Every structure is written in C-alpha cells, then in structure tokens.
Amino acid sequence: MTTDTHTHSSKTPSSIVVAMSGGVDSSVAAYLLAKTKVETGVQLVGVSMQVWDYKKNSAENSRATCCSPADFCDARRVAATLDIPYYVVDFEETFQREVIQRFVESYQRGLTPNPCIDCNSKVKFRELRERAKGFGCSHVATGHYARITKSVAGFHLLRGRDLEKDQSYFLYTCRQEELEQTLFPVGDYTKPEIREIAREAGLLTADKPESQDICFVAGSVQDFVAKIGGRKPRGAFVTKDGAKLGEHDGIHRYTVGQRRGLNLGGSSEPLYVVDIDAASDRVIVGPRNDLKREGFLVEDMQWVNPELLRRMQDVDGGAGYEQELIVQVRSRHQGVRARMHVIDAQRCQISWCEDWAAVSPGQAAVMYDLKNEELLAGGRIAKE
C-alpha cells in the first residue's frame, strides 16, 4: 500500500482550509501545502479556532496551552510569511458544550474523559469542515501526526511515521467522507524533521515549545474541574472488601489506574485506584493486580477501516464477528494484543490475549491491525 498524504483523495483538492494553532506542526503543514501552490494552483486559507476564553480562565500566559491569543499572533505571522489569507473563527460555544461540559461531567461521574478526541470529532472535523465550505474550500488540513491512504475499498487511517508523536489515537471518530476531504501533511515526517523544515523555511514557530495534551487546563485537571463544575463532596478511600483507609477531597481528583497522589500509607505494596463509585463518593484502592481484568466492554463504536465499516452496516450489525488486533487504551500506551468480539455495531467485548493493560472507564479504546499500523475502529471504555 503506497502512502501519499497529499493526493490520497479521489479528486485533487482545489482549495484547502489549513487549521493553524500557532505551533510548529500546523505551521509546517501550511508551508508544505503552500510550496505546491504554484504547481497545483490550490488555494489555501489559514484558520485559527477560538475555542476558549484564556484571559477569563487565567491561561493566557501559560506556555503549555495552545490556541491562545499569543498563538494566534504567531499563526497570523506564519500565514503572512506564506502569503495566504488568515482568519480566526469563533467556536467557543461549541467547544464549551461538546468538550468542556463533557470533560467536567465525566470526571464528576468517576469517569476519565479524553477531551482531545471530542475536540477533533465535534470541533475540528465537524464545525471547521462546515466553516471551510463557507470559504469555498473542499478540504481541511491539520498538523496531526497521522497518515491517510486510499484503496479500492475506501480510505485508511494509519499511524504517523514518527511513532513517538503519532496522534491517530485521537482521530478514531473520523468517517470515510471526512478522511476523503482531509490532509495530514506532516504525517510522513518525524518531529525533528518538522522542526528542521521550519528552520530552513524561516518560520518563527520552528523552536516553539510543545503544548500540553489538555490545552485549556492551565493548572491541575482537578482544580479545573472543581472550578468549572463545583466541588464534589469528600468521600472515603476503601478496599475492595469495604475497609476504610482514609478520606479524599472528591472523586474528580482520581482516575482508575492512578497510583500517585493517594497519600495512603500502611500497605506492604503500592496502592492503585481500581474503581470509583460515584454514587457513594468512594474511591476503591488495591494492589496493581486488582486492576487486572480478563476483558472489558467498549461502547459508542466508530468503525474507520472501510471493510470493517461495511461489515457493521450489514443487517445483523456485525454481531458475532471476531478478530485479533492491537488495542490501545491510553494516548501514551503502546497497545496490547487482544480479541474483539462484536456484540452489535455500537458495542464490542475486548479480551486480552496474553499481556494486559489497566483500563479506565470513559477513556478511548482504539483498535489497530496486528502490525499496529492501521487504525481499524475505536470507542469508549464502558463502566460495567
């Protein structure tokens, strides 16, 4: 299968909106496309997305954020260097409803959300695409480290070539029609190569520091959730047998699999959060082995691979279909071999084959082929 991140579409893009966050990756994405502008005649429009009031939420001066007013200034200057038009669009209402609200409510229910996935699916690949149409643009390009290829069956989403920076995990909600109209110009490069390209091109973002994963949180996640959603009541740390070990300041401060920050002594081995009971505000703790599960349920499934998607669109919704694959359960997780058993088009059961990984309800479980290269499907880990 030949990888071509620029011309995978069935028709050559005539006009492209480039999402520009003000960082080096999106700057180089715009630069790579602008380099081909003369030969292809493609029209480019640089767009930054205003999704969060950084001044109001005290994050404007944080070097860890992205899409802040300072970042927009950088993006505007890069666009000027590349001689492409540049606009800032306001998606704050959508971001508040689809990302912030879901993020806070999930923590308050004892779940571990992944706001980057919601941002990609609800904002970057829905709202931005609609806005692109308003600009008369057929395609959207971003600085994600991922790749798209095309076969007879349809479009395939692959990990970025730089596995240390690969961001495909966050993109499992992309539909076939979105993949057809999306470009990932940096997906075939490593991060050092991207920085070198930026330096050679004279882009001011070449040596700009990395942004953090959760761009809208300037301090701790726990303090952010308490500020936006209100403090949850104090509760108890208990063992699986119900023995009380101490008290905590709210379940929103913990996630399944967490070891640090529990401040619980008196145990012969390290303690982990193994479950969270939101109804009673209890955080259940135990040794690492208590995290081990033979398998887990995944819901809200999204099928990315075109062959699998077609199978799930059958009358039976793919019920009973099984396949061995690699399952990744966190953004920094390498993935573990597992067997997927499809219940219906919306749900599947995952069973570990050999090794296992701790799973946090609310997080994404993303399935790759056995080469751990092509993203096949993904969904949310259910709380059972």
C-alpha positions as CSV (number, residue, x, y, z in Angstrom):
1,M,0.0,0.0,0.0
2,T,1.6,3.3,-1.1
3,T,1.3,6.2,1.4
4,D,0.6,9.6,-0.1
5,T,-0.7,12.1,2.4
6,H,-1.2,14.9,-0.2
7,T,-3.0,13.2,-3.1
8,H,-5.0,10.4,-1.4
9,S,-8.3,12.0,-2.4
10,S,-10.3,10.7,-5.3
11,K,-10.2,14.2,-6.7
12,T,-7.4,16.8,-6.4
13,P,-8.2,19.5,-3.8
14,S,-8.8,22.9,-5.4
15,S,-8.9,24.8,-2.1
16,I,-7.9,23.9,1.4
17,V,-8.5,25.3,4.9
18,V,-5.4,24.8,7.0
19,A,-6.1,24.7,10.7
20,M,-3.3,26.8,12.3
21,S,-2.9,26.6,16.1
22,G,0.2,28.7,16.1
23,G,2.5,25.7,16.7
24,V,5.3,24.3,14.6
25,D,3.3,21.3,13.3
26,S,0.4,23.3,11.8
27,S,2.8,25.9,10.5
28,V,4.8,23.4,8.6
29,A,1.6,21.7,7.4
30,A,0.6,25.1,5.8
31,Y,4.2,25.6,4.5
32,L,4.3,22.2,2.8
33,L,1.0,22.8,1.1
34,A,2.0,26.4,0.1
35,K,5.1,25.0,-1.6
36,T,3.0,23.2,-4.1
37,K,0.6,26.1,-4.6
38,V,2.3,27.3,-7.8
39,E,2.3,23.8,-9.5
40,T,-1.2,22.7,-8.4
41,G,-3.0,26.0,-8.3
42,V,-4.6,25.0,-5.0
43,Q,-5.9,27.9,-2.9
44,L,-5.1,27.9,0.8
45,V,-6.8,29.6,3.7
46,G,-5.3,29.7,7.2
47,V,-7.8,29.4,10.1
48,S,-7.3,29.5,13.8
49,M,-10.1,28.3,16.1
50,Q,-11.1,30.5,19.1
51,V,-12.4,27.8,21.4
52,W,-11.7,29.1,24.9
53,D,-11.5,32.5,26.7
54,Y,-7.9,32.2,28.0
55,K,-8.0,35.7,29.7
56,K,-11.1,34.9,31.6
57,N,-9.8,31.4,32.6
58,S,-6.3,32.6,33.6
59,A,-4.4,30.5,31.0
60,E,-3.3,33.3,28.6
61,N,0.2,33.4,29.9
62,S,0.7,29.7,30.2
63,R,3.4,28.3,27.8
64,A,1.6,25.0,28.0
65,T,-1.6,26.0,26.3
66,C,-2.3,26.2,22.6
67,C,-4.8,28.3,20.6
68,S,-4.3,31.3,22.9
69,P,-4.3,34.9,21.7
70,A,-0.4,34.8,21.6
71,D,-0.6,31.7,19.4
72,F,-3.0,33.4,17.0
73,C,-0.4,36.2,16.6
74,D,2.2,33.5,15.7
75,A,-0.2,31.8,13.3
76,R,-1.1,35.2,11.6
77,R,2.6,35.9,11.1
78,V,3.3,32.5,9.6
79,A,0.3,32.9,7.2
80,A,1.7,36.3,6.2
81,T,5.1,34.7,5.5
82,L,3.4,32.1,3.3
83,D,1.3,34.8,1.6
84,I,-2.0,33.1,2.4
85,P,-5.2,34.7,3.9
86,Y,-5.8,34.1,7.6
87,Y,-8.9,34.2,9.8
88,V,-9.8,33.5,13.4
89,V,-13.2,31.7,13.8
90,D,-15.2,31.6,17.0
91,F,-16.1,28.0,18.1
92,E,-16.3,28.8,21.8
93,E,-19.9,27.9,22.2
94,T,-19.5,24.5,20.5
95,F,-16.3,23.8,22.5
96,Q,-18.0,24.7,25.8
97,R,-20.9,22.4,25.1
98,E,-19.2,19.5,23.4
99,V,-15.8,19.4,25.1
100,I,-15.6,21.4,28.4
101,Q,-19.1,20.3,29.7
102,R,-18.5,16.6,28.8
103,F,-15.0,16.8,30.3
104,V,-16.2,18.1,33.7
105,E,-19.3,15.9,33.9
106,S,-17.3,12.8,33.1
107,Y,-14.8,13.4,36.0
108,Q,-17.7,14.1,38.3
109,R,-19.2,10.7,37.4
110,G,-16.0,8.9,38.2
111,L,-15.0,8.5,34.5
112,T,-11.8,9.5,32.7
113,P,-12.6,11.5,29.6
114,N,-10.3,12.4,26.7
115,P,-11.2,15.9,25.5
116,C,-8.8,15.8,22.6
117,I,-11.0,13.2,20.9
118,D,-14.1,15.2,21.5
119,C,-12.4,18.3,20.2
120,N,-11.3,16.5,17.0
121,S,-14.7,14.9,16.3
122,K,-17.0,17.7,17.4
123,V,-15.0,20.9,16.6
124,K,-12.1,20.3,14.1
125,F,-13.8,17.7,12.0
126,R,-17.3,19.0,12.1
127,E,-17.5,22.7,12.8
128,L,-14.3,23.5,10.9
129,R,-15.4,21.5,7.9
130,E,-18.7,23.4,7.8
131,R,-16.8,26.7,8.0
132,A,-14.5,25.5,5.3
133,K,-17.5,25.2,3.0
134,G,-18.3,28.8,3.7
135,F,-14.8,29.7,2.5
136,G,-15.5,27.7,-0.7
137,C,-12.8,25.1,0.4
138,S,-13.2,21.4,-0.4
139,H,-10.6,20.0,2.0
140,V,-9.3,20.6,5.5
141,A,-5.6,20.1,6.5
142,T,-4.2,19.8,10.1
143,G,-0.9,19.3,11.7
144,H,-1.7,15.9,13.1
145,Y,0.9,13.1,13.0
146,A,-1.2,10.6,11.1
147,R,-1.5,9.3,7.5
148,I,-4.3,8.6,5.1
149,T,-4.1,6.1,2.3
150,K,-6.7,5.0,-0.3
151,S,-7.5,1.6,-1.6
152,V,-10.3,0.1,-3.8
153,A,-12.3,-0.4,-0.6
154,G,-12.0,3.2,0.6
155,F,-9.8,5.3,2.9
156,H,-7.5,4.0,5.6
157,L,-6.2,5.9,8.6
158,L,-2.6,5.0,9.6
159,R,-0.3,5.9,12.5
160,G,2.1,8.8,11.8
161,R,5.6,7.8,10.7
162,D,7.0,9.2,14.0
163,L,5.6,6.7,16.5
164,E,6.7,9.0,19.4
165,K,4.4,11.7,18.1
166,D,1.7,9.6,16.5
167,Q,-1.8,11.2,17.1
168,S,-4.0,8.7,15.3
169,Y,-5.4,7.5,18.7
170,F,-7.3,10.9,18.9
171,L,-8.7,10.5,15.4
172,Y,-10.8,7.3,15.6
173,T,-14.0,9.2,15.1
174,C,-13.1,10.2,11.5
175,R,-15.6,9.0,9.0
176,Q,-14.9,7.9,5.4
177,E,-16.2,11.1,3.9
178,E,-14.1,13.1,6.3
179,L,-10.9,11.1,5.5
180,E,-11.6,11.7,1.8
181,Q,-11.5,15.5,2.4
182,T,-8.7,15.6,5.0
183,L,-4.9,16.1,4.6
184,F,-2.2,15.4,7.2
185,P,0.9,16.9,5.6
186,V,3.3,16.2,8.5
187,G,2.3,12.6,8.9
188,D,5.2,11.3,6.9
189,Y,7.8,13.2,8.9
190,T,9.4,12.9,12.3
191,K,9.2,15.8,14.8
192,P,12.9,16.7,14.3
193,E,12.4,16.8,10.6
194,I,9.4,19.1,11.0
195,R,11.5,21.5,13.2
196,E,14.3,21.4,10.6
197,I,11.9,22.2,7.8
198,A,10.5,25.1,9.8
199,R,14.0,26.5,10.5
200,E,15.0,26.2,6.8
201,A,11.8,28.0,5.8
202,G,12.4,30.7,8.4
203,L,9.2,30.1,10.3
204,L,9.1,31.8,13.7
205,T,7.5,28.7,15.3
206,A,10.4,26.4,14.5
207,D,11.6,26.1,18.1
208,K,8.4,26.8,19.9
209,P,7.8,24.6,22.9
210,E,5.3,21.7,22.8
211,S,1.8,22.4,24.1
212,Q,0.3,20.1,26.7
213,D,-2.3,17.5,25.8
214,I,-5.2,19.3,27.5
215,C,-4.7,22.7,26.1
216,F,-7.5,24.5,28.1
217,V,-6.2,23.5,31.5
218,A,-3.5,25.9,32.8
219,G,-3.1,24.3,36.3
220,S,-4.2,20.9,37.5
221,V,-7.1,19.0,35.9
222,Q,-8.7,18.5,39.4
223,D,-8.7,22.2,40.2
224,F,-10.1,23.0,36.8
225,V,-13.0,20.5,37.2
226,A,-13.8,21.9,40.7
227,K,-13.7,25.5,39.3
228,I,-16.0,24.8,36.4
229,G,-18.3,22.1,37.8
230,G,-18.3,22.9,41.5
231,R,-16.6,20.9,44.2
232,K,-17.7,17.3,44.8
233,P,-18.2,16.2,48.4
234,R,-15.4,14.5,50.3
235,G,-15.5,10.7,50.4
236,A,-13.6,7.6,51.6
237,F,-10.8,5.5,50.3
238,V,-11.8,1.9,50.8
239,T,-10.5,-1.5,49.8
240,K,-12.5,-4.0,47.6
241,D,-13.7,-5.5,50.9
242,G,-15.0,-2.2,52.1
243,A,-12.4,-1.4,54.7
244,K,-11.9,2.4,55.1
245,L,-8.3,3.6,54.6
246,G,-8.8,7.3,54.7
247,E,-10.6,10.3,53.2
248,H,-10.3,12.2,49.9
249,D,-11.4,15.6,48.6
250,G,-13.7,14.4,45.8
251,I,-13.8,11.6,43.2
252,H,-13.0,14.1,40.4
253,R,-9.4,14.1,41.7
254,Y,-8.9,10.4,40.8
255,T,-8.9,8.1,37.9
256,V,-8.7,4.3,37.6
257,G,-5.1,3.1,37.4
258,Q,-3.8,6.1,39.3
259,R,-1.0,5.4,41.9
260,R,0.5,8.8,42.7
261,G,-1.2,11.3,45.0
262,L,-3.2,8.9,47.1
263,N,-1.2,9.6,50.2
264,L,-2.2,6.3,51.8
265,G,0.4,4.6,54.0
266,G,0.4,1.3,55.9
267,S,0.4,-1.0,52.9
268,S,3.1,-3.6,52.1
269,E,2.8,-2.8,48.3
270,P,1.8,0.3,46.3
271,L,-1.9,1.0,46.1
272,Y,-3.8,2.0,42.9
273,V,-7.2,3.3,42.2
274,V,-9.1,0.2,41.0
275,D,-12.6,1.6,40.8
276,I,-14.6,4.7,41.6
277,D,-18.2,4.6,43.0
278,A,-19.7,8.0,42.1
279,A,-23.0,7.2,43.9
280,S,-21.3,6.8,47.3
281,D,-18.2,9.1,46.6
282,R,-16.0,6.2,47.3
283,V,-12.6,5.6,45.7
284,I,-11.7,1.9,45.8
285,V,-8.0,1.1,46.0
286,G,-5.9,-2.0,46.0
287,P,-2.6,-3.6,44.7
288,R,-1.9,-3.5,40.9
289,N,-3.2,-7.0,40.4
290,D,-6.7,-5.8,41.4
291,L,-6.6,-3.7,38.2
292,K,-6.3,-6.9,36.1
293,R,-9.4,-7.8,34.1
294,E,-9.9,-10.5,31.5
295,G,-11.6,-8.1,29.3
296,F,-13.9,-5.1,29.0
297,L,-16.8,-3.6,27.1
298,V,-16.4,-0.8,24.6
299,E,-19.4,1.2,23.5
300,D,-20.1,4.1,21.1
301,M,-18.0,2.3,18.5
302,Q,-16.8,4.1,15.4
303,W,-15.6,1.9,12.5
304,V,-12.8,3.5,10.5
305,N,-11.5,0.7,8.3
306,P,-13.7,0.6,5.2
307,E,-14.0,-3.2,5.1
308,L,-15.0,-3.4,8.8
309,L,-17.4,-0.5,8.3
310,R,-19.2,-2.3,5.5
311,R,-19.4,-5.4,7.6
312,M,-21.0,-3.5,10.5
313,Q,-23.6,-2.0,8.1
314,D,-25.0,-5.4,7.4
315,V,-28.4,-6.3,8.7
316,D,-27.0,-8.0,11.8
317,G,-24.8,-5.1,12.7
318,G,-21.7,-7.4,12.6
319,A,-23.0,-9.4,15.6
320,G,-20.7,-12.3,16.4
321,Y,-17.8,-11.1,14.3
322,E,-14.4,-11.7,15.9
323,Q,-10.9,-10.5,15.1
324,E,-7.5,-10.4,16.8
325,L,-6.0,-7.0,16.8
326,I,-3.9,-4.5,18.9
327,V,-5.8,-2.4,21.4
328,Q,-4.5,0.9,22.7
329,V,-6.2,2.2,25.9
330,R,-4.3,5.5,26.6
331,S,-2.7,8.1,24.4
332,R,0.8,7.0,25.6
333,H,0.0,3.3,25.6
334,Q,1.9,1.1,23.1
335,G,-1.1,-1.3,22.6
336,V,-1.7,-4.9,23.6
337,R,-2.8,-7.9,21.5
338,A,-6.5,-8.7,22.2
339,R,-9.5,-10.4,20.6
340,M,-12.5,-8.2,19.6
341,H,-16.0,-9.8,19.8
342,V,-18.7,-7.7,18.2
343,I,-22.0,-7.5,20.1
344,D,-23.5,-5.1,17.6
345,A,-22.4,-2.1,15.5
346,Q,-22.3,0.0,18.7
347,R,-20.6,-2.4,21.2
348,C,-17.9,-4.9,21.3
349,Q,-16.2,-7.0,24.0
350,I,-12.4,-7.0,24.2
351,S,-10.5,-9.9,25.7
352,W,-6.8,-9.8,26.4
353,C,-4.7,-12.5,24.6
354,E,-1.6,-12.6,26.7
355,D,-0.4,-9.4,28.3
356,W,-3.0,-6.9,29.8
357,A,-3.3,-3.2,30.5
358,A,-5.3,-1.3,33.1
359,V,-8.4,0.3,31.6
360,S,-10.1,3.5,32.8
361,P,-13.9,3.8,32.1
362,G,-14.5,6.8,29.9
363,Q,-11.2,6.6,28.1
364,A,-10.9,5.6,24.5
365,A,-10.0,2.0,23.4
366,V,-8.7,2.2,19.9
367,M,-8.1,-0.9,17.7
368,Y,-5.3,-1.3,15.2
369,D,-4.3,-4.1,12.9
370,L,-1.8,-6.7,14.1
371,K,1.0,-4.7,12.5
372,N,-0.1,-1.9,14.9
373,E,-0.2,0.5,12.0
374,E,-3.7,0.9,10.6
375,L,-6.4,2.2,12.9
376,L,-9.5,0.0,12.5
377,A,-12.0,1.2,15.0
378,G,-12.5,2.8,18.4
379,G,-14.9,3.5,21.2
380,R,-15.4,4.4,24.8
381,I,-14.5,2.0,27.6
382,A,-17.7,1.3,29.5
383,K,-18.2,1.3,33.2
384,E,-19.5,-2.2,34.0
